């Protein structure tokens, strides 16, 4: 579990980064695949390619992590 600005994030949550540097990344869904003490690990798919990203708590807060409108389907 990871808490940022009063929001709780867990493995399996789908999130967005509202202040990401690139506009296309602001509307892209990222699934949290792991939560460690210091970082969130996410995956996203673009053009059939999967990408993994690691965000520190500070970086995730800085680029505006928030829950996406949909839940992860398992």
C-alpha positions, -999 to +999 in steps of 0.1 A: +000+000+000+012+035-009-006+067+003-001+100-015-022+131-009-048+111+010-053+086-018-044+050-012-028+030-040-024-008-041-012-035-065-038-040-092-051-004-091-053+015-124-039+050-123-031+081-143-005+109-139-023+142-144+008+163-145+030+140-167+053+159-189+038+145-222+001+151-228-004+116-241+009+102-208-017+122-189-046+102-203-028+068-205-038+041-180-011+025-159-016-006-138+002-009-105+020-042-106+040-039-074+043-016-044+075-015-024+084+006+006+100+032-017+084+029-051+054+020-073+060-002-103+035+001-131+029-013-166+012+001-196+007-010-232+014+012-262+010-001-297+010-037-284+043-031-265+043-034-227+063-009-207+073-011-171+079+021-151+092+027-116+081+058-096+094+070-063+067+083-039+080+118-045+079+114-083+044+099-083+032+128-062+050+154-084+034+142-116-001+139-101-009+102-096-046+096-093-070+067-097-082+062-133-120+060-139-120+022-144-110-007-122-085-034-133-102-064-148-086-097-136 
